[in-house]
Amino acid sequence: MGGMGGPSIILIIIVALLIFGPGKLPEMGKVAGNTLREFKNATKGLADDSEEHKKEDKQNQR
C-alpha cells in the first residue's frame, strides 16, 4: 500500500510536463540521472571502505 504504480508515475510525468514544458524535461532527466549516478558511486565507495576496515580489524586481531 502506498507504492508508486504506473498511473502515479504517469500523473507525475504529466504534471512535470505542464510545469516545466517539454523542452526542459530531458535536461532535468539528465541532471537527475547524473545525480543518482554520483550518489550510487559515493555510497559504493563508503561500502568498500567499510569492508576494507572490517578486513583490517580481523587481521589485527590475529
A tleap script that builds the chain and sets N, CA, C and O, in Angstrom:
source leaprc.protein.ff14SB
mol = sequence {
  NMET GLY GLY MET GLY GLY PRO SER ILE ILE
  LEU ILE ILE ILE VAL ALA LEU LEU ILE PHE
  GLY PRO GLY LYS LEU PRO GLU MET GLY LYS
  VAL ALA GLY ASN THR LEU ARG GLU PHE LYS
  ASN ALA THR LYS GLY LEU ALA ASP ASP SER
  GLU GLU HIE LYS LYS GLU ASP LYS GLN ASN
  GLN CARG
}
set mol.1.N position { 0.844 -1.175 0.000 }
set mol.1.CA position { 0.000 0.000 0.000 }
set mol.1.C position { 0.893 1.243 0.000 }
set mol.1.O position { 1.888 1.292 0.723 }
set mol.2.N position { 0.548 2.216 -0.787 }
set mol.2.CA position { 1.326 3.446 -0.810 }
set mol.2.C position { 2.455 3.423 -1.815 }
set mol.2.O position { 3.205 4.392 -1.926 }
set mol.3.N position { 2.590 2.317 -2.558 }
set mol.3.CA position { 3.645 2.222 -3.562 }
set mol.3.C position { 3.297 3.049 -4.784 }
set mol.3.O position { 2.147 3.438 -4.988 }
set mol.4.N position { 4.311 3.309 -5.590 }
set mol.4.CA position { 4.076 4.085 -6.812 }
set mol.4.C position { 3.880 3.122 -7.971 }
set mol.4.O position { 4.811 2.424 -8.375 }
set mol.5.N position { 2.677 3.090 -8.499 }
set mol.5.CA position { 2.371 2.247 -9.627 }
set mol.5.C position { 2.449 3.028 -10.918 }
set mol.5.O position { 2.867 4.186 -10.931 }
set mol.6.N position { 2.047 2.395 -12.000 }
set mol.6.CA position { 2.071 3.024 -13.320 }
set mol.6.C position { 1.262 4.304 -13.409 }
set mol.6.O position { 1.768 5.306 -13.914 }
set mol.7.N position { 0.007 4.307 -12.930 }
set mol.7.CA position { -0.792 5.530 -13.020 }
set mol.7.C position { -0.187 6.711 -12.251 }
set mol.7.O position { -0.283 7.856 -12.692 }
set mol.8.N position { 0.428 6.431 -11.113 }
set mol.8.CA position { 1.056 7.511 -10.330 }
set mol.8.C position { 2.234 8.124 -11.075 }
set mol.8.O position { 2.409 9.343 -11.089 }
set mol.9.N position { 3.029 7.275 -11.686 }
set mol.9.CA position { 4.200 7.766 -12.425 }
set mol.9.C position { 3.753 8.583 -13.635 }
set mol.9.O position { 4.337 9.624 -13.934 }
set mol.10.N position { 2.723 8.113 -14.328 }
set mol.10.CA position { 2.200 8.848 -15.490 }
set mol.10.C position { 1.682 10.217 -15.050 }
set mol.10.O position { 1.920 11.215 -15.731 }
set mol.11.N position { 0.984 10.273 -13.929 }
set mol.11.CA position { 0.474 11.545 -13.415 }
set mol.11.C position { 1.620 12.496 -13.086 }
set mol.11.O position { 1.537 13.687 -13.387 }
set mol.12.N position { 2.678 11.995 -12.478 }
set mol.12.CA position { 3.833 12.831 -12.153 }
set mol.12.C position { 4.476 13.376 -13.423 }
set mol.12.O position { 4.865 14.544 -13.468 }
set mol.13.N position { 4.591 12.547 -14.449 }
set mol.13.CA position { 5.177 12.999 -15.720 }
set mol.13.C position { 4.316 14.075 -16.366 }
set mol.13.O position { 4.843 15.059 -16.886 }
set mol.14.N position { 3.015 13.901 -16.340 }
set mol.14.CA position { 2.110 14.902 -16.927 }
set mol.14.C position { 2.225 16.231 -16.180 }
set mol.14.O position { 2.294 17.289 -16.806 }
set mol.15.N position { 2.246 16.182 -14.862 }
set mol.15.CA position { 2.373 17.416 -14.074 }
set mol.15.C position { 3.716 18.089 -14.366 }
set mol.15.O position { 3.778 19.310 -14.503 }
set mol.16.N position { 4.790 17.298 -14.461 }
set mol.16.CA position { 6.106 17.858 -14.764 }
set mol.16.C position { 6.109 18.512 -16.148 }
set mol.16.O position { 6.706 19.573 -16.329 }
set mol.17.N position { 5.454 17.891 -17.111 }
set mol.17.CA position { 5.357 18.488 -18.449 }
set mol.17.C position { 4.620 19.818 -18.406 }
set mol.17.O position { 5.018 20.775 -19.070 }
set mol.18.N position { 3.554 19.880 -17.630 }
set mol.18.CA position { 2.786 21.122 -17.537 }
set mol.18.C position { 3.583 22.227 -16.844 }
set mol.18.O position { 3.501 23.393 -17.229 }
set mol.19.N position { 4.346 21.859 -15.830 }
set mol.19.CA position { 5.098 22.870 -15.074 }
set mol.19.C position { 6.330 23.334 -15.833 }
set mol.19.O position { 6.555 24.537 -15.967 }
set mol.20.N position { 7.128 22.404 -16.329 }
set mol.20.CA position { 8.424 22.752 -16.912 }
set mol.20.C position { 8.425 22.826 -18.430 }
set mol.20.O position { 9.311 23.452 -19.013 }
set mol.21.N position { 7.466 22.210 -19.075 }
set mol.21.CA position { 7.419 22.224 -20.526 }
set mol.21.C position { 8.254 21.100 -21.113 }
set mol.21.O position { 9.173 20.597 -20.468 }
set mol.22.N position { 7.931 20.709 -22.339 }
set mol.22.CA position { 8.621 19.564 -22.948 }
set mol.22.C position { 10.089 19.839 -23.290 }
set mol.22.O position { 10.871 18.894 -23.391 }
set mol.23.N position { 10.480 21.086 -23.469 }
set mol.23.CA position { 11.861 21.395 -23.813 }
set mol.23.C position { 12.819 21.249 -22.650 }
set mol.23.O position { 13.987 20.912 -22.846 }
set mol.24.N position { 12.345 21.496 -21.455 }
set mol.24.CA position { 13.203 21.478 -20.264 }
set mol.24.C position { 13.259 20.087 -19.623 }
set mol.24.O position { 14.190 19.786 -18.877 }
set mol.25.N position { 12.275 19.249 -19.908 }
set mol.25.CA position { 12.180 17.954 -19.245 }
set mol.25.C position { 13.365 17.022 -19.523 }
set mol.25.O position { 13.863 16.412 -18.576 }
set mol.26.N position { 13.846 16.876 -20.761 }
set mol.26.CA position { 15.005 15.997 -20.987 }
set mol.26.C position { 16.250 16.460 -20.234 }
set mol.26.O position { 17.016 15.637 -19.732 }
set mol.27.N position { 16.450 17.760 -20.154 }
set mol.27.CA position { 17.598 18.288 -19.424 }
set mol.27.C position { 17.489 17.944 -17.940 }
set mol.27.O position { 18.481 17.580 -17.308 }
set mol.28.N position { 16.295 18.059 -17.392 }
set mol.28.CA position { 16.092 17.738 -15.980 }
set mol.28.C position { 16.296 16.245 -15.725 }
set mol.28.O position { 16.829 15.856 -14.685 }
set mol.29.N position { 15.874 15.415 -16.672 }
set mol.29.CA position { 16.095 13.973 -16.546 }
set mol.29.C position { 17.574 13.627 -16.550 }
set mol.29.O position { 18.023 12.760 -15.800 }
set mol.30.N position { 18.324 14.310 -17.397 }
set mol.30.CA position { 19.761 14.081 -17.463 }
set mol.30.C position { 20.431 14.466 -16.143 }
set mol.30.O position { 21.287 13.742 -15.634 }
set mol.31.N position { 20.033 15.611 -15.600 }
set mol.31.CA position { 20.596 16.062 -14.320 }
set mol.31.C position { 20.240 15.074 -13.210 }
set mol.31.O position { 21.082 14.746 -12.373 }
set mol.32.N position { 18.997 14.602 -13.203 }
set mol.32.CA position { 18.576 13.644 -12.182 }
set mol.32.C position { 19.363 12.342 -12.311 }
set mol.32.O position { 19.754 11.754 -11.302 }
set mol.33.N position { 19.597 11.888 -13.534 }
set mol.33.CA position { 20.383 10.674 -13.754 }
set mol.33.C position { 21.818 10.830 -13.287 }
set mol.33.O position { 22.373 9.928 -12.659 }
set mol.34.N position { 22.422 11.976 -13.592 }
set mol.34.CA position { 23.795 12.228 -13.150 }
set mol.34.C position { 23.884 12.273 -11.625 }
set mol.34.O position { 24.831 11.757 -11.030 }
set mol.35.N position { 22.892 12.894 -11.009 }
set mol.35.CA position { 22.871 12.975 -9.549 }
set mol.35.C position { 22.747 11.585 -8.936 }
set mol.35.O position { 23.437 11.269 -7.967 }
set mol.36.N position { 21.881 10.763 -9.491 }
set mol.36.CA position { 21.704 9.406 -8.983 }
set mol.36.C position { 22.982 8.598 -9.157 }
set mol.36.O position { 23.359 7.844 -8.259 }
set mol.37.N position { 23.650 8.739 -10.285 }
set mol.37.CA position { 24.905 8.028 -10.536 }
set mol.37.C position { 25.973 8.446 -9.523 }
set mol.37.O position { 26.683 7.599 -8.981 }
set mol.38.N position { 26.083 9.738 -9.271 }
set mol.38.CA position { 27.061 10.238 -8.290 }
set mol.38.C position { 26.759 9.675 -6.898 }
set mol.38.O position { 27.668 9.281 -6.166 }
set mol.39.N position { 25.485 9.642 -6.547 }
set mol.39.CA position { 25.087 9.125 -5.240 }
set mol.39.C position { 25.444 7.648 -5.111 }
set mol.39.O position { 25.963 7.224 -4.078 }
set mol.40.N position { 25.168 6.859 -6.155 }
set mol.40.CA position { 25.493 5.434 -6.122 }
set mol.40.C position { 26.991 5.225 -5.993 }
set mol.40.O position { 27.434 4.367 -5.229 }
set mol.41.N position { 27.778 6.003 -6.735 }
set mol.41.CA position { 29.234 5.881 -6.664 }
set mol.41.C position { 29.739 6.228 -5.268 }
set mol.41.O position { 30.639 5.566 -4.750 }
set mol.42.N position { 29.171 7.252 -4.663 }
set mol.42.CA position { 29.597 7.666 -3.326 }
set mol.42.C position { 29.252 6.604 -2.288 }
set mol.42.O position { 30.073 6.292 -1.425 }
set mol.43.N position { 28.050 6.049 -2.364 }
set mol.43.CA position { 27.663 5.032 -1.393 }
set mol.43.C position { 28.443 3.744 -1.611 }
set mol.43.O position { 28.736 3.030 -0.652 }
set mol.44.N position { 28.782 3.438 -2.854 }
set mol.44.CA position { 29.599 2.252 -3.127 }
set mol.44.C position { 30.982 2.433 -2.516 }
set mol.44.O position { 31.538 1.497 -1.941 }
set mol.45.N position { 31.532 3.624 -2.637 }
set mol.45.CA position { 32.830 3.909 -2.046 }
set mol.45.C position { 32.801 3.765 -0.536 }
set mol.45.O position { 33.755 3.257 0.054 }
set mol.46.N position { 31.727 4.201 0.095 }
set mol.46.CA position { 31.595 4.060 1.545 }
set mol.46.C position { 31.507 2.593 1.941 }
set mol.46.O position { 32.108 2.180 2.933 }
set mol.47.N position { 30.761 1.806 1.174 }
set mol.47.CA position { 30.624 0.380 1.476 }
set mol.47.C position { 31.968 -0.328 1.300 }
set mol.47.O position { 32.320 -1.191 2.104 }
set mol.48.N position { 32.722 0.031 0.255 }
set mol.48.CA position { 34.035 -0.567 0.028 }
set mol.48.C position { 34.982 -0.229 1.172 }
set mol.48.O position { 35.720 -1.094 1.643 }
set mol.49.N position { 34.965 1.020 1.621 }
set mol.49.CA position { 35.807 1.433 2.732 }
set mol.49.C position { 35.454 0.661 3.998 }
set mol.49.O position { 36.339 0.282 4.765 }
set mol.50.N position { 34.172 0.431 4.215 }
set mol.50.CA position { 33.721 -0.290 5.393 }
set mol.50.C position { 34.217 -1.737 5.351 }
set mol.50.O position { 34.660 -2.269 6.369 }
set mol.51.N position { 34.145 -2.369 4.194 }
set mol.51.CA position { 34.615 -3.748 4.049 }
set mol.51.C position { 36.119 -3.834 4.300 }
set mol.51.O position { 36.579 -4.763 4.964 }
set mol.52.N position { 36.889 -2.881 3.778 }
set mol.52.CA position { 38.334 -2.873 3.987 }
set mol.52.C position { 38.650 -2.705 5.469 }
set mol.52.O position { 39.564 -3.345 5.990 }
set mol.53.N position { 37.899 -1.848 6.140 }
set mol.53.CA position { 38.117 -1.609 7.571 }
set mol.53.C position { 37.853 -2.891 8.363 }
set mol.53.O position { 38.595 -3.205 9.294 }
set mol.54.N position { 36.804 -3.631 8.000 }
set mol.54.CA position { 36.483 -4.877 8.691 }
set mol.54.C position { 37.592 -5.906 8.488 }
set mol.54.O position { 37.964 -6.614 9.424 }
set mol.55.N position { 38.121 -5.991 7.260 }
set mol.55.CA position { 39.197 -6.943 6.978 }
set mol.55.C position { 40.445 -6.590 7.789 }
set mol.55.O position { 41.107 -7.476 8.331 }
set mol.56.N position { 40.763 -5.303 7.871 }
set mol.56.CA position { 41.930 -4.874 8.646 }
set mol.56.C position { 41.754 -5.214 10.120 }
set mol.56.O position { 42.705 -5.643 10.774 }
set mol.57.N position { 40.551 -5.029 10.646 }
set mol.57.CA position { 40.287 -5.343 12.052 }
set mol.57.C position { 40.482 -6.837 12.319 }
set mol.57.O position { 41.046 -7.216 13.346 }
set mol.58.N position { 40.014 -7.690 11.391 }
set mol.58.CA position { 40.170 -9.136 11.559 }
set mol.58.C position { 41.653 -9.522 11.533 }
set mol.58.O position { 42.086 -10.375 12.308 }
set mol.59.N position { 42.426 -8.897 10.647 }
set mol.59.CA position { 43.843 -9.211 10.551 }
set mol.59.C position { 44.589 -8.734 11.795 }
set mol.59.O position { 45.526 -9.397 12.239 }
set mol.60.N position { 44.199 -7.621 12.351 }
set mol.60.CA position { 44.855 -7.094 13.541 }
set mol.60.C position { 44.537 -7.917 14.780 }
set mol.60.O position { 45.320 -7.926 15.730 }
set mol.61.N position { 43.410 -8.602 14.787 }
set mol.61.CA position { 43.023 -9.408 15.947 }
set mol.61.C position { 43.808 -10.716 16.004 }
set mol.61.O position { 43.879 -11.331 17.068 }
set mol.62.N position { 44.394 -11.158 14.901 }
set mol.62.CA position { 45.124 -12.433 14.866 }
set mol.62.C position { 46.454 -12.351 15.483 }
set mol.62.O position { 47.178 -13.346 15.524 }
savepdb mol mol.pdb
quit
